[in-house]
Amino acid sequence: MSPFMVVPVPREQMTDAIAAIAGAKRIVIACHVSPDGDALGSLLGLGLGLRTAGKDVVLLSADGVPETLAFLPESNTVQISTDRRDFDLAIVVDSGDLTRIGHAREAVESAPLLMDVDHHVTGAPFGTIRLIDGEAAATAEIVFDLLISLGLEITVPIAENLLCGILTDTGSFRFRNTTPRTFQVASALTAIGASPNPIAEAVFENRSFMAQKILGRALENMKISDDGAVVWSAVTQSDFAETGATDADTDGVSSQLQAVRGAKVALFLREANPGSYRVSLRSKEPFDSSAVAARFGGGGHKLASGCRLTGSLADVETQLLAAVATQFAA
């Protein structure tokens, strides 16, 4: 099936996005810190596409490329930073908040025009042009439509990057955000030449020894509410030091916590710095995890979101559990 048989979803400001890209020669594209497969897949997919159109493109990931995603085509072209400030257009992909792109923000904000391409509907709005679709399973879906709307060829490397984004954010099509449209786009990408098997193996079956160790520690530290509806766990700086793991090694832990039978909400806390915790929230319908995250300045999707809190572990857990209880009662 030709990708052009998949009609792009009409989105507000798509015309503006096309015009902005057409009028730009030098473009910087950035993704959020601690990038996942959708962030990097969208970054690379869009960047490679715009390069085929003759654009001078710089790709930025403030935290670089995790070892688990280094298999992505052209991932070696992603930079941690750049001194350039001559961009006509900046595009941020898969980041609900401009603060989440780290020090890449300096280069992004140097451009006179800023575009936000994302499937997160919460967070702090930014950008002159906002190509946002909360119904898309992954930002990669939106990038697919943007490339088609621009009339650009989706090559095999582009397709592989975009398919990685979709597989990552749908959990290999297991998550509730998967829609018929998701399968249509994935089908088009596989028809182009992207193979789901090696991508899925690289993302989901390629965990390091340290990642398995920190998963074990998280499961060991797991707690459950009296009614079994809430499961939570935390890994501290000591846990990271003892296992040799990093924050990047915790990817997928939240899903393991959520797998507990009867659990409606799963909370995973990681101590990024002493007294500072990154929190991942996962939930099942009808619980809105993003409403809990928003109470602490975070955001995301209804069933998957995140935030940050500071304080002692006991205090942070107390605040989160109280917010969850309030949301249950809403």
VEXKETOR-15888 format. One record per atom (N, C-alpha, C, CB): x, y, z. Coordinates in pm, whole numbers, plus 50000, padded with zeros to 5 digits. Glycine has a CB too. Example, Ala and Ser with C-alpha at 12.3 -4.5 7.8 and 13.67 -1.06 7.14 Angstrom:
REM residues 2
513194943150780512304955050780513204967050780511314955350905512854977550708513674989450714512905000350787514084994050572
REM end
This chain:
REM residues 330
500854988050000500005000050000500885012550000499045000150123500635021349911501355033949909500955042350028501105041549778501925049250092501565057850205500615068850166502805063750267500605072250037499735083049993498285078649979500235088649861498035065649998496665060850003496075062850143496595046049964496945065950239496495069150374496305084250379497525064050483495075088550379494775102850373495135109450506493285105250339495905120350504496255127150628495005131750704497155139150599495055130750834493955135450918493955150750915494075130151064492805157050885492755171750886493075176951026491355176750841494035185551036494425191051166494535206151156495755184851214494095212651261494195227251268495655231351257493565232651399495925241451179497245247351160498175238851072497895249751293497675228251009498515220550917498975229250801497765208150864498075237650749498435246750640499535256150683497205254650593499425261350805500455270350858501785262950874500025276350993501715250350918502935242550937503635240250804502605229051003502865237050701503425234750568504085247450516502335229950471503405258750533503945271450485505235275250558502905282650502505255272850689506445276250768507645267950725506165274050918507435255250702508525246550659508985250050518508095231750665508035252950431508375256650293509225269250289507115258550210508955278550381509665291250380510975291150458508795301650435511305280050521512505279350604513635272050531512205272450737514845276750551516025270050496516805262650605516925280150426516895268950723517675263250833516715260150948518805273050879516625247450984515625242851082516305235051194514545234151014515945238051317516395230151431515185222651486517055239251540515365209851512514295201551568514795195551699513855190251467513975196351803514365191251934513285182451993514675202952029513695173352081512745164752152512975166152303512885149852108512145159452381512245160852526513435153152584510955155952592513825156852705514905149952775514465135652807515305157452904515415127152838515135112852860514275107552746514435110652998514735108852623513885105752507513515091052498514585109952380512265088552459511805074952434511745072652283510405072452499511175061452243511135058052101510315067552018510625044452085509245073052076508415082351999509125095751983507055084452067509785100352088510515112952081511605112351975511115116552217512455102151982513555101051887513085096651749514595091351937512085087751745511555083551616510935095151540510525072651634510215103751612509605115451549510665125651509508595121951644511645127651597512755136851569513485132751442513735137351688513865120151435514615115251320513755114151195515235101751352512525109251212511645107851096511395121251029510335101651137511085131351109510835144651053512125150650998510235153951160513205149251074514475155051030514965149150899515515152951135514905136050885515345129650761514455133750645515345114350776513155134950672512235139150567512545153150517510825138450617512805162250609513085176050570514445177250501513045185250693515365168650537516655168750467516505164450322517655159550538515595155150294515365151150155514785162650074514425139050149514175172250144513615184050077514665195050062512405189350154515905192050100516975201750084517145211450199516765209349962516485208750310516595217550426517875214650504515355216050517518435225150562519585223950652519015221350791520505236950649519115209050839518425204950961519415200651069517455193550932519235205951189519985201651307519025194751402520695213851377519395182751446518555174951536519155175151676518405160351486518355178951774518845180451911518105171552010518745194851954518865164552090518345157252206519295160252320518215141652179518855168252416519745172852523520375161252601518975181652618519685150052608520225138352677520825128052581519145131752760520985132052457521575123052360520645111752319522835117252415521225100952272520465089252226520755077652321520835085452079519735072352389519955060852477520505048952398518645056852548521295040852464521885029152398520825020252336522715021152498519675019452402518605010652353517975015552223517525009352458518205028352188517625033952066518685037551962516795046152100519915033651988520995036951896520865029451763522345033751959519975019551757519755012051633518965020051530519024998951663518315030851572517485038551481518325044551368516745049751556517835043851245518585049051131518955063751148517785047251003520225066851125520755080451131520755086351272519965089551039520635077751375520645083051513521975089451547520335071751612523025085851472524335091851496524385106451453525395084051424523345111351386523315125451345522655134351449522595126851211522135128251556521495136051663522575142251751520535127251748522465155251776523435162451856522875165351996523845175551787523785166252093523385169852229523175184952239524435165152331523975192452165523865207152168524405212852037524635213052290524175225752019524705232851903524935247451940523745231851781525975253251881526255267451902525565276151798527765270051899524955269851700524305277451593523095285051646523895268151479522905297051592521735305251628521195312151503522115315751737521345305351388520945311351260519715304551201522095310751161518905298351283517775290651232516585299551194517335280551337515895295551087514675302551045513455297051118514475301250893513545284351157512395277451217512875267351320511535270551109512165266651431512425256351532511185247751546512815262851670511385234751555510275225351573510575216751696510055216451446509625215851786509755207251904508765195851890509525215252037509245183451902508365171851887508205164352019508925162351779506985159952044506665150852155506985156452293507415138052136506895169452309507175175452440506025184452481508515183352437505325180652587504175188352631504525201752691503405180652728505805204052716506225216452781507605220052728506235214952938507815232752699509095237052643510245234852741509025251852605509945234752871511005232552969511565218352961510485235253109510845209252896511255195252892512295192252784510055186552871512715202452709513735199752607515145202852659513445207952482515245206552787516555208752846517295220452784517385196452834518625219052775519415230252724519275232252573520865228252758518535223552506518245225852364517365238152346517565213552302516785242652456515865254052451516545266652399515275256652589517825268352427518525280452383518525281452231519965280552436518855270652164518865270752018517455272151963519525257951963516505265252026515115265751981514565279951990514255256152063514805286552100514245299952120514975310652041514265303452267516095307051977516785316951894516105318651759518245312751873515265309051721514555309751593513365319251602514095295751548513075326551496511945336051499510585329351497512045345551383510545316551457509275309351446509415295751514508855307751296508435292551598508475280051674507225271751648508615282851825507425258951616506325249751590506335238451693506405244051446505165235251746505015224351842504255212951775504275229151972504885201351764504245189551704504145178951813505055184251578502915175451851502785167051970501425160251978503015175352095501355149452055500065143152083499705144352231500095128352043500485152152306500145155052444499255167552447501425157152531498155166852518497235178152521497345186052650495805173352503498125181152746498335188452869499735194552868498135179352993500005202852968501285209652975501115224352945502275203352878502235231452934502215245852908502265248352758503395252952980501195253852698501175256252553502335265252510499845262552512502915262252396503975270652341503965269352190505365266552399504645278652125504775277951981503815287151907504575264051935504305292951799503465300951710502505292051633504325309251613503005280251596502205270351524502125257851612502805266951383500915253151639500735241751729500005230551654499945245851856500765220751613500205209151543499995198251648501145204251425498875199251719498595190551834497375181851804498345199051962497485169051837496365159751819496385149451931496435152851679495535151452030495465142352143494885128852108494655148352250494285127551989493735114651947494795105851881492575116851851495915111651844496995103851782497655095251888498035113151713497935082851855498565073751951500005077651980498505059451900500635084151884502035088151898502275100651816502985076651854503265108251855503645119951775504075115451636504765127951844504615103451626505045098151496503895097551396505645084351513502675095351444501505095551355501325109251292500225091551432501505119551372501335133351324502455136751226501335143351442503675132451257504805134851167504555128051033506115129851230504015115951035503665108750912502745117350826502995095250944501685122650887500735130950812501395143750761499545134450899502275149550841502955161850801503835159350679503795167450917504585148550680505455145450567504655142950440506325133250599503535135750452502685133350336502095146450285501555123450370501645154850378501065167850340502085176750271500495174950462503355174950305504425182550241504805176650105505655182950331504245164950073504555158449946505915151949943504455168349836506445148450060507785142650068507725127350066508495147350195508745121450008508825106850004509185101550142509855102149898508475091350186508815084750311509685072750277507525080450392510975074250301511935063750271511895052950380513365069550257512625042150356512665031350456513225036250589513505019650403514345043850592514835048750722513815057550795516115056550701513105065950721512075074250783510975065350839511485084350681510545055550760509485046550803509875038850928509125036850691511125034450936511585026951053511565035551178513005021451029511955047951165511925057051279510495059651326512605070351244509605062151232508215064951269507525052551327507435069951147507825040951272507225028751326507705026151468507535016751236508955029351495509475028151632508675036951727510965031851638508365049151683507575058151766506215052451798507415071451698505575046651698504235040951718504285028551806503605037451582505235019651781505355007551862505645010952008506444998351807506485020952029506845024852165505645030252242507945035252163504945039752183503865046452257502575038452262503595059752195502485027752185501305019052194501615005952266500745016152055502885004352309503264991652371503044980052277502484989552498503484981852151503244971852046501754969452027503954958552080501004980552023499564980551995498734974652110499284972751868499304973852230498564968452344497804979052422499514961352437498254991752413497665002252494496355007252434498645013852510495535013352519494215017952479494255029652380493425021852600495405035952366495485047152271495565042352127496695055752302495705029252106495765023551971494405024651903496225008851976494385030151783493145032351708493255025951569492845047551696492135024951498492215020151358493195028351275490835020551293493225041351302494155050051230495605045951257493935064851271495895042051381497245037651416497665025851330497325033951564496765016251314497065004551231497225008351084495964994051246496455018151037496585022550898497975028350873495505033150866498415036950963499735043050947500825032450958499955054151052500705023651057501695013051074501745003950951501395004751200500585001150894500534992950773501254999650658499084990050734501045012650643501715020050536503225019850556501215034550531503665021350680505105021550709505745007950683505345025650854505024997250715505574983950687505574981150537504764973150761504584986450465504544984750320505734991650254503234990350262506175002550314507345009650262508615001550283507485023450329508634993650390509814985350415510254984350559510934990550337509574991450650509914990450792509414977150847509305002350872510254970150920509894957150976509634958351126511004946650948508444954751173508124956151315508974947351406506674952951338509314935251360509984925651448511294930651507510244913151373512274934851426513534939351485513374951851571514554942051377512434960451534512194972451614511634968651750511234982151541510624959951751510024955651878511034948451965508814946551852511874940051905512884932951982513884942752043513614922751894514304952551964515284962252012514724970852125515744971151898513444974052118512834982852217512384975352342511644990152157511754963752323511104956952435511854944652487509734952852395512784939352409513464927052450514974928752446513044915452361515424940552484516844943652475517294951252600517144951752348516844946552714517154953352840518554949552889516094949952946519244959352944520564956752999520464949553133521344969953014521574944253177521614937553307521224947353417523024931753335521714959853408521384969953509519894973353507522214982653486519314973353386517874976253376517064965453446517444977453228517474953053430516794942153498516984943053649517284928653446518164947353691518434948653835517554959553897519914951953858517414970953828516614981853885515134978253879516874995053810514724970453779513344965453776513084956653897513084957653645514044947753927513904939254043513804947154172515054929654052514604957854180514554966254300513204973254311515694976754297512684978054198511384984654199510274975054241511064990554061510334962754193509334952854231509474949154379509454940254144510704948754426510944945754568510384956854657512444943954594510474969254610510014980754689508524983554673510794993054651507834975754593506444978454558505504977454679505984968754451504524986554681503494986754785502124987054717503684998954880501094983454792499744983354738498774988554842499344969154694497754995854797496755001354888495884990254944495885011754815495194993255052494364983155119493314977155027493684989255240492794985454936491754980354845492334974654716490784991454812493654975054701494294969354583494204977854459493724956354555493664989954470493464998254351494705006154311492325007754375495595008654406496775016854379498045009154414496705030154459498945008754319500255002354338501315013054317500454990254241502315013154402503375022954383504715017454428503055035954459505765023254374507115019354411508055031054388507575006954330509185030654455510185041154441511565035054437510075051454555512435040754356513855037254359514615049954391514325030954222515525048854485516265060354536517645061254473516375059654688518365071654510519745073054464520575061054508520355086054519520285055854626521005043954674520725031954586520605040854820519465030454544519115019354456519865020254323517605019054430519955032254270520675034154144522155030954163520505048654092522735035654274524155033354299524465018554318524615041254422523595011554389523834997454420523644988454298522914992954531522764992354208522514984054089523344988353969521054984654052523905000453975524655005653862523775010653749525574995153809522485012053777521515016253676521425031453667520135010353705520875036253557520585050453539519085052053518521385056353419518635064453512517205066853492516725060753361516915081853494517585060653261517195054853131516885039953143518295057053028517475033453242517245019153262515885016053324518335013353348515155026353367513865024053433512705023653333513595034853536512995025253207511935024953107511195011653113512505027352965509885012253119509075000153122508684995453261509794989353054509295001053364508974996753501507524999953535509915003553602507035011553493505665015553524504655005353473505355029253464504905000153354503994990253297503984977453379504374987153152505134973853434505204961953519504414963953648506664958553551504464975853704503684978753824502194978153794504054992553882501814983453679500404984053640499834970153612500234992853517500714960453590500254946953556499684939453675501394939153496499794945053795499244938453914497724937153900499614946254044497224925353919495784922853904494974931853998495474907953932493994938653942493104947154020493574961454037492924941254153494814964353999495334977954014494724987253910496864978054001494264998653955493695008853866494715019853837492435014853928495625021953932496625032653919497985027253963496225045154004499025030653888500395027053925501255039553928500975016453826502025041154033502915052554049504345047454061502515061154173505245053153983506645049353991507485061754015507115041953863508195062054126508995073554167510475070354151508685077554313511205079454087512655078054073513325090354130513075075853924514265088354220514975099654280516075104054184515565095854419515785114654110516725119654009517925126354075516035129353915517655134154179518665140754261518195139554405518885155854218519095141354501518665140054641517415148554671519795144054735516335141954710515105148954745514285153754627515425160554829514645149554505513905153654385513475141054310514775162854293512165139654289511615127354233510895129654101510665120854332511225121254004510455120553881509385109853901511365117253756508165113053864507055103953888506375100253757506035110253986506225087453731505455082553617504145076853669506255071753536503045080953608501725076153647501105068353533500805087953688500545056853564499805048953467498445045453527500595036053427497415045153445496085042153498495255034653396495365055053540494135029653441493165022953355491865030853360492945008153400491105029853252489835037053244488965033953367489085033453114488285044153419488165057853370489085067753442486735062453385490065062953517490885071853600491775080553513491745063653698491765093653541492555103353465493855106353539491745116453442494925099653499496205101753567496765115753541497205091253521496435121453424496975134753392496435145453486496635138453248495235143253541494675152753637495485152753766493195149353667495985141053803496855140153921498185146953892497075125353962498775143953776500055149953740499955165153733500535144553606498825170153683498635184653670498655191653804497325187553598498255184953910498285190954044499705194554087497655181354146500665187954025502065190254062502865196453948502715177154106502135202653854502795209553745503205200653630503975216553795502735188053630503065178953522501935177453423503435165453578501955166853347500905164653247501165152053169500795176553153500495150853056500635139052972499295134952916501245127653049499035122052917497785116652867496925111852983498045105152768495675108752952494755104253056495275091753126493385101452997495815082353050496235069653108497745068553129495775058453020498485078753092499945078553109500445092953121500655071152992501015096253234501455110053255502655110353348500305118553313503115122253380504275123553467504365137153531505535120853390505145137853638505355150553708506625149353791504125154153798506965160153861508135160253949507735165954084509285168553887508285160254189508045165254324509355165454401506985156554397509425174354498510595174954585510165172754729511325188454570511075167554809510795164754950511305151054988509305165854979511015146955109511395133555150510515123455077511275131855304510985111155067510215100954998508855099055064510985087654997508835098955196507565097155267506585108355235507805096455418507085120755233506215132155204505695131655060506965145455228506585128154967506185127554827505125116654807507405124854737505325105154867504345094454856503005098754915504845081854927503055105455029501815110055093501055119755004502125116755227501785129254943501145139054854500515132254733502165149554808501235122854674500725116054555499495107654587501805107354495499555100154695498425091654731497195099854766498795082554848497405111454828496285120354859495655125654731496735132054949496495129254634495995134254506495245123354430497145139754421495745111154438495065099954373493705097554437495915087154381493655098154570492375096254640491375107054602492595096254792491855119354590490985130354550490435128154410491745143754556491285123254320490845120854183489845109354176492045117954093490035099154257489075088154263487705093254305489565077254360487695103154393486435108454446485795118754354486665114654582486535123254254486025133854165484875128954079487155139254075
REM end
